[in-house]
Amino acid sequence: MCLIVLAWQVHPDYRLVVAANRDEFRERPASPAHWWTDAPHILAGRDLEAGGTWMGLTRQGRFAALTNYRDPSGHRPGAPSRGTLVRDCLSGSADTESTLNALAGVSGQYVGFNLFVSDGRTLGIHESTTGAVRRLEPGIYGLSNHVLNTDWPKLRRARSQFAEALKTLPEPEPMLRLLRDTTPAADHELPSTGVSLEWERLLSPVFVSTADYGTRCSSLITIGHDGNTRFSEWTWNAEGEVESQVEHRFTRRS
């Protein structure tokens, strides 16, 4: 994912609400969210090149989602795919803290990333570039291609709109509108992450759209206090039009 906004234990009806966009090169093959045949407990999209995923859930209430850390100087050819980390977190049974601490022990092998993990009871994050492992208190959090809650214009806009959209759930349209926001940042607000000014501009909206790279899918996850779970996902083509839409509903198993 390249943008994740989530609410943890702040909504009267939902334990967790997640709105996220996955940005990726358009030529990289992927499948929409589905129950995996080789790991039937996992509900996630799938990177068909490396076999991992960017975000997913399990029937037992586990959740994991990853964003890359934007730093061209950190590129390492041959480094393992970060999507396998999400898969492994979803396949495990350890609690959030233990999962994140184990992750921190191996994260130096990978190009920079951030990874949310929840065992269904607690939520935490590991930032590979800082080494931080943090348990998160109830609140609204935003993550893009830097560390948690970095004050980028796209995250400020997304978190503000997300807070308002929470009030309209279970209606998904306000959440989808914020994920489809193509408003660019002004030049003086752009971060400096090591890419060209042209690319900083192109990557500054919540919804990214270029011919070769952009927002490939948008996802909305709600997990109720009663265990009722809904995972909606929209896949977009290069013109920003809906290519496919899937929705999965299930009740968490204890």
C-alpha positions in Angstrom: 0.0 0.0 0.0 1.1 3.6 -0.4 -1.6 5.2 1.7 -3.3 3.8 4.8 -5.7 5.6 7.1 -7.2 3.7 10.0 -9.2 4.1 13.1 -8.5 1.8 16.0 -11.1 1.5 18.7 -12.6 4.9 18.3 -15.9 4.1 16.5 -18.9 3.0 18.5 -19.7 0.2 16.0 -16.3 -0.8 14.6 -13.1 -2.0 16.3 -11.0 -1.3 13.2 -11.7 0.8 10.1 -9.2 0.9 7.3 -9.2 2.9 4.1 -6.2 2.3 1.8 -4.7 2.8 -1.7 -2.2 0.5 -3.3 0.2 2.3 -5.7 2.3 0.1 -8.0 3.7 -0.2 -11.5 0.8 -1.2 -13.8 2.8 -4.0 -15.5 3.2 -5.9 -12.2 0.5 -8.6 -12.1 -1.8 -8.9 -9.2 -5.2 -10.4 -8.2 -8.0 -8.7 -6.3 -8.8 -9.6 -2.7 -9.8 -13.3 -2.4 -9.5 -16.3 0.0 -6.2 -17.9 -0.9 -6.5 -21.5 -2.0 -3.0 -22.3 -0.6 -3.7 -20.5 2.7 -7.6 -20.6 3.1 -7.5 -18.5 6.3 -6.1 -15.5 4.4 -8.3 -12.9 2.7 -6.1 -10.6 0.6 -5.1 -9.4 -2.8 -2.0 -11.1 -4.2 1.2 -10.0 -5.9 1.4 -12.6 -8.7 5.1 -11.8 -9.3 6.4 -12.6 -5.8 3.5 -14.3 -4.1 3.0 -12.0 -1.2 0.4 -9.2 -0.5 0.2 -5.6 0.7 -2.7 -6.0 3.1 -5.0 -8.7 4.4 -7.2 -10.3 7.1 -7.8 -13.7 8.6 -11.0 -15.3 9.9 -9.5 -15.1 13.4 -9.3 -11.3 13.2 -5.6 -10.9 12.3 -4.7 -7.9 10.2 -1.5 -6.7 8.5 -0.7 -4.0 6.0 2.5 -2.6 4.6 3.8 0.5 2.9 7.1 1.0 1.3 9.5 3.7 2.6 10.4 6.1 -0.3 14.1 6.4 -0.5 15.7 5.7 -3.9 19.1 5.5 -2.3 18.0 2.4 -0.3 17.2 0.3 -3.4 18.9 -3.0 -3.2 18.6 -5.4 -6.2 17.9 -8.9 -5.1 16.4 -8.0 -1.7 13.5 -10.2 -0.7 9.9 -9.1 -1.5 8.4 -7.2 1.4 4.9 -8.6 0.6 6.0 -11.9 2.0 6.2 -10.2 5.4 2.5 -9.4 5.3 1.7 -13.0 4.4 3.9 -14.3 7.2 2.2 -12.0 9.8 -1.2 -13.3 8.7 -0.1 -16.9 8.8 1.3 -16.6 12.3 -0.4 -17.1 15.7 1.8 -15.0 18.0 0.4 -11.8 19.6 1.0 -8.4 18.1 4.0 -7.5 20.2 5.8 -10.8 19.6 5.1 -10.7 15.9 6.5 -7.2 15.6 9.6 -7.9 17.7 10.3 -11.0 15.5 9.8 -8.8 12.4 12.2 -6.2 13.7 14.9 -8.9 14.0 14.9 -9.6 10.3 13.7 -6.3 8.8 17.2 -5.2 7.9 17.2 -7.8 5.1 14.5 -5.8 3.3 14.3 -2.5 1.6 12.6 0.1 3.9 9.0 -0.4 4.9 6.4 0.1 7.6 4.0 -2.7 8.7 0.8 -2.5 10.7 0.0 -5.7 12.6 -3.0 -6.7 14.7 -3.7 -10.0 16.5 -7.4 -8.9 16.8 -6.9 -7.5 20.3 -4.1 -5.0 20.0 -2.6 -3.0 17.1 1.0 -2.1 16.5 3.5 -0.9 13.9 7.1 -1.6 13.0 9.1 1.0 11.1 12.1 -0.7 9.5 14.0 2.6 8.9 13.9 3.7 12.6 13.7 0.2 14.1 10.7 1.3 16.1 8.2 -1.2 17.4 5.1 0.5 18.8 1.8 -0.6 20.3 -0.8 1.9 19.2 -3.4 3.4 21.5 -7.0 4.1 20.3 -6.9 6.8 17.6 -6.8 7.7 14.0 -3.5 7.0 12.2 -2.1 7.8 8.7 0.7 6.2 6.9 2.2 6.7 3.5 5.7 6.2 2.2 7.5 7.7 5.3 7.0 7.0 9.0 3.7 7.0 10.9 1.7 10.2 10.8 4.3 12.1 8.8 2.9 15.5 8.0 2.6 15.2 4.2 -0.2 17.1 2.5 -1.9 13.9 1.2 -2.0 12.5 4.7 -3.4 15.7 6.2 -6.2 15.7 3.7 -6.8 12.0 4.0 -7.0 11.9 7.8 -9.3 15.0 7.9 -11.7 13.5 5.3 -11.4 10.1 7.0 -12.5 11.5 10.3 -15.6 12.9 8.7 -16.3 9.7 6.6 -16.3 7.6 9.8 -19.5 9.3 10.8 -21.3 8.0 7.7 -20.4 4.3 8.0 -21.5 1.8 6.9 -22.1 4.0 3.8 -18.9 3.5 1.8 -19.1 6.5 -0.7 -17.4 9.2 1.5 -14.5 6.8 2.1 -14.2 6.0 -1.6 -14.3 9.8 -2.4 -11.3 10.4 -0.1 -9.4 7.5 -1.7 -10.2 8.9 -5.1 -8.9 12.5 -4.3 -6.6 13.6 -7.1 -5.8 17.0 -5.5 -2.0 17.7 -5.9 0.1 19.4 -3.2 1.5 22.8 -3.8 5.2 22.8 -4.6 6.1 24.5 -1.4 4.4 21.7 0.6 6.1 18.8 -1.3 8.3 16.5 0.7 11.9 15.8 -0.5 12.3 12.1 -0.7 15.0 11.7 -3.2 12.9 11.5 -6.4 12.6 14.3 -8.9 10.4 17.3 -8.4 8.2 16.0 -11.3 7.7 12.7 -9.4 7.1 14.4 -6.1 4.3 16.3 -7.8 2.8 13.2 -9.4 2.9 11.2 -6.1 1.5 14.0 -4.0 -2.3 13.2 -4.4 -4.1 10.6 -2.4 -5.0 8.9 -5.8 -2.0 8.7 -8.1 -2.4 8.4 -11.8 0.3 8.1 -14.4 0.6 6.0 -17.5 3.0 3.5 -16.0 2.4 3.8 -12.3 -0.5 4.7 -10.1 -3.2 3.7 -7.7 -4.1 0.1 -8.7 -6.7 -0.6 -6.1 -8.6 1.1 -3.2 -9.8 -0.9 -0.1 -12.2 -0.3 2.7 -12.2 -2.7 5.7 -14.5 -2.5 8.7 -14.4 -5.0 11.6 -17.3 -4.6 14.0 -17.1 -5.0 17.8 -19.4 -8.0 17.1 -16.9 -9.6 14.8 -18.8 -8.8 11.6 -16.2 -8.0 8.9 -16.5 -6.4 5.5 -13.7 -6.1 3.0 -14.5 -4.0 -0.1 -12.0 -3.4 -2.9 -12.1 -1.5 -6.2 -9.5 -2.1 -8.9 -8.7 0.7 -11.3 -7.4 0.8 -14.8 -4.8 3.2 -16.2 -7.6 5.7 -16.9 -8.8 5.7 -13.3 -11.9 3.8 -14.1 -13.3 0.7 -12.2 -11.8 -2.5 -13.6 -13.4 -4.7 -11.0 -15.0 -4.6 -7.6 -15.2 -7.3 -4.9 -16.8 -7.5 -1.5 -16.3 -10.1 1.2 -18.3 -10.4 4.4 -17.7 -12.8 7.2 -17.9 -13.1 11.0 -14.6 -13.3 13.0 -13.9 -16.7 14.5 -12.7 -16.7 18.1 
